Amino acid sequence: MRKKGILITGAAGEIGDSLIRGLMDDGESSIVTLDLKPLAQEYKGKTTHIQGDLMDHALLSRLVSEYEIGTIFHLAALLSTRAEFTPEMAHQVNVEGTLGLLKLASEQSEWRGEPVLFMFPSSIAAYGMPNLQVKAQFSRVREWEWNYPTTMYGCNKLYCEMLGIYFSQHYRQLAAERPITLDFRGLRFPGLVSAFTLPSGGTSDYGPEMLHAAAKGEPYACFVREDTCIPFMAMPDAVKSLRMLARAPAANLTRRVYNVTSFSLSAAEFRDQVCQYFPDARITFKPDIKRQGIVDSWPAGLNDNDARRDWGWKPDFDLERAFGEYLVPNITNRYRSE
């Protein structure tokens, strides 16, 4: 008999580490994790970890044969900056990997007789503002506005959102009898800031990189201009939003993909926050023209009214709490113990 479980792909990444903690706090004991890397030692014996490649079809077949997966958190992705250096690989991982998992979830939904819940973290990179004037005019972008991404990662995320909607609402629509389809739900995240994992190739990572450098007493040259403004969110709120949306009654949802956000600030304001807690921080600005262009195409803020209305979304960490209660104490402890 197959074991029931929750599957987390990309589990060793920034979101995955916090999500495992959150699900364990919820009392979930049957968690199956998949990543190219091993999990942290603290999770040994608490999850079933499979170290392997999402593109390995034999591995996915093994998963199906051993587990009855009712919920998938698909976190595995090649992030924005890295994706620009290897766009073909990014497409393979981000699109073909997601497509294979959506097909698996659809087959599982039909076999189980009820939908598999498919949770998908999308990104602010799905947006594309044509210039800074338009960015200033549309200060809080809605889900359907300015969906013109300028990066491979953004294109991948937007297309995978559409694939998820297709598999949820239109898959095998010409069949004589429509099968039970999966339940796809996505979140467009702003820049995420974690106290417990290191930045890993995202174009919004200039914020957390400032913090980690300051805590280590190292100089940091920020790769965007001082006036660059995008929204951010503390990692606990990102995980909270995933868990909230996963639990939300389907009847309450008016969208398949929702914006969520917490606070927006410029790179200079981010620096000022860092210097408030680390007065000796040595932060300068040395914009990288190519990465600057990417960040300029992202909105300065997200409108998350639909998430607030449909499933009660509200972040726990505003700017002050994010720095004062989560980021600074935990990052300081991290380097104090090394």
N, C-alpha and C positions, 0 to 999 in steps of 0.2 A: 504494500500500500504506500502511495506517495505521501511524503510529508508536506504539510501546509506551511507556507512561509511568505514573508515579504522580501522582495528582491531589491537591492540597492546596487546599481552600477556606478562605477567611479567612486566607490566608497572610501578610498584613501585620500580623496581630495578635500578641499576646504569645506564645502557644504557637507560632504559625506561624514566627516568626523563628527560634526555637531549634530547631524541628523540621527546618527546611531545613538548618541547620548540621549537625544530627545525621545526616540522610540523606546529605548530601554526605560526611561522615566515613565513612559506611558504603560509599561508592563509588557511590552512585546518581547517574546522570548524566542520566536522562530524567525530570525533575521538571517537571510542569505546575502552575502556581500561578494561583489565581483570587481576586481581591479587588476591592472598590470602589476601593481606594487603590493607588498604585504601590508596588512593592517597594523596599527600600533599594538604593542604587546598587551596593553590594558584590555583589549577586546578578545584576547585569546580565550577560547572556551565559552565566550558569550555570544558569538555569532559563528555561522558556518561560512568560512571565507574560501572563495575560489580565486586563485591567482591565475589570471589568464586574459585573453584578448576577446573583446566583445565581437570582433569580426570572425572568430573561430566558430563555424557552424556546428562542428562536432561538440564543442563545449555547450552551446545552446541546446542541442539535442539532449545532452546529458542532464542539463537543468530540467528540461521538460520531463524526462523519464524518472527523475528522482524527486521532484518537488511539484506540488500543486501551488502555483503562484497566484495569489489573489490580489496583490498590490505590487506595483513596480514604481520605484523612484529612479528615474533614468537620469543620472547626474553625469555620466561619462561624456566628456567633450574635449576637443582641442581648442583652447581659448584664443581670444581675439588676436593678440600680437603674434603668437606662435603660428596661428593659422595663416597669417599673411605671408610668412616665409615658406610654408608648405601647403598651398591652397588645395592641391589634389588630395593630399593625405587628410586635410581637414574635412574635405567633402566625404571621403571614405568613412572616417570616424563619426563625424557629426550627422551625416545624412544616411549613408548606407547602414551604419550601425543602428541608428534609430529606426530605419525602415524594417530591418530584420527583427528588431525587438517588438515593433508594432504588429508585425505579422504573427509573431509568436504569441503575443497577448491576445490577438484576435482569435487565433486557433484555440487558445486556452479558454477564452470567453465562451466560444461555441461548445467546447467539450464540457465545461462546468455547468452550462445552462444559466449563467449569470455573468455580467460584465466584469472583466479584470479592470481594476482602477490603475490608470497609467498617469503618473505624476511627472510633469516635464518642466524643469526650470529653464525658462527662456531668458532674454536679456534686453537691456536698453539698446544693445547693438542692433536690434531689429528695426530701429528708427534711423532715418537719415535726413537731417536738416540741410538744405542747400547752401546756406550761408549764415553768418552770425546775425544778420538783420532779422531773418526769419526765426532764428533761434530765440532772439530777444522778444519777438512778437508772440510766439507760442511758448509761453513760459511753463505751462503744465499740459503736456501732451496726452491726449486720449488714446485708447488702444488702436483705433482705426486711422489715426492721423499719421502722416509722414512715414509710412512703411516703405521707405526707399533706402535700405541699408547700403553702406559703401564698403563693407568688409566681407570677406568670405564667411567669417564667423556669423555676422549678422544675417547674411543671406541664408546660411544653413539653418539658423534658429527660426527665421520667419517661415522658411519652407517646411521645416519639421512641425511647426505649429499647424500649418495647413494640412500636412499629412495626418496629424493626429485628429484633426476635425474630420477629414475624409474617412479615416478608419472608424471613427465614432458614429458618423451620421450617414455615410454614403457607401461604405464598403459592400461590394457585391450587390449593388442596388438593382441590377438587372436579373438577379437570380429569381427563380420561380418562388422561392421562399427565402426572405431575408434572414440571415443568421443573427444570433445575438452578437452584438458588437461591443467593443471595449468602451470604457468610460475615460476619455482623455481629458486631463485638466492641466493647464499651463499657467505659469507665473512669469511675468517679465520683471526681472530684478534690476535694480539700479546697481551701482558699484557696491560690492560687499566688503566689509571690513571685519576681519577676524583677529581675535587676540591669541588664538591657540595654534593656528597654522600659518605658514609663511606664504606671502604672495606667490602666485604660480603662473604668471604669464598673461594676466589680464591687462587691458589698456587702462583700466581705472585703478590699477595698483599703485599709482603714484601716492595716493593717500596713505594706505597702510605701509608703504615703503618708507615714508617720512617717519611714521611712528616707530617702526622697528629700528631704523637707523639711529633715531634720537635715543631710544632706550639702550642701545649698544654703545652710545657715545661716538658714533661714526658720522662723518659728513655725508650729506645727501644732495645731489643735484637733481631737482625735479624736472621731468621731461616735458612739462606743459607750461604755458604762460601763467602768470599770477592771477589773471582775470578769468581763467577757465573755470566754468561752473557746470557741475553735473550733480545728480542726486546720489545719495549714499544710504546704506542701511547696515546696522550692526548684525553680525552673523546670527545671534540668537533670534532676532526678528525674522530673518530669512527662513530659518527652520520652523519658527512658530507659524509663519504664513503657509508653508508647505503642509504642516500638520492640520491647520485649520481648514484649508481648502480640501484636503483629503477627507476630512470628517463631515464636510458640509453636505446637507441633503441635496440630491440632484435636482429636486423640484425647485430649489431656491436659486439655482444658477441661471443667469441670463446670458452668460458667455462661456466659451471654452478656455479662453486665455484672458488673464487679468493682470493689470498693473498693480504693483505694490511698491511703496516707498516710505521713507522716513524723513530725511532732512536733505536739503541742498545747500551747498556752500562752494565758494571759489577755492582755487588752490591756495591763494594767499590766506584766506580764512582758515583753511585746514592747517596751514603752517602756524598761524597764530594760536590755534587750539593746541597744537603740539608744543609750541614754545611756552604756553601757559603752564604746562606740566613739566616740561624739560627746558628750563631757561637757558641751558648751555647748548641747545640743539643748533647744529650748523647746517641750515637748509638754504640752498640757493636755487636759482631757476635757470635751466639751460634747455629751452624747448627743442625737442626733436620735431622737425617740420612734418615728417610723415605721421608720427603718432599724434601730434597736435591736430592734424587734419582730421583724424579719426574721431578724437574726442570732441572737436568742434561740431561734428555732424550729429552728436548725441544731444537730446534735449536737456535743458537746465533743470527740468522738473517733470514729474509724472503725475497725471491725474488718476488717483486710485479710488474715486468715488464709487465705482461699481462694486469693487471688492468690499468696501465699507458697508454698502447697502445690502449686498446679496448674502454675505456670510460673516458680517461683523468684524471685518479686519480693522485693526488699529495697532500701530507699533508700540512696544513697551519702551523703546529707547529713543528719545529725542536726542538732539545734539549734545546737551549737557550730560545726560545720563550715559550716553554711549561712551563718551570720553572718561567721565569721572568715575563711573561705577563698573564699566566693563573693560574698555580697551586699556587704559593706562595702568590700573592695578594688575591686571593679568599679564600684560606684556612686560611690565617691570619685574614681576615675579619670575617670568620665564628666563630673563637674562641674569637676574640675581642668582638663580640656582645653577647657572652654567659655569 
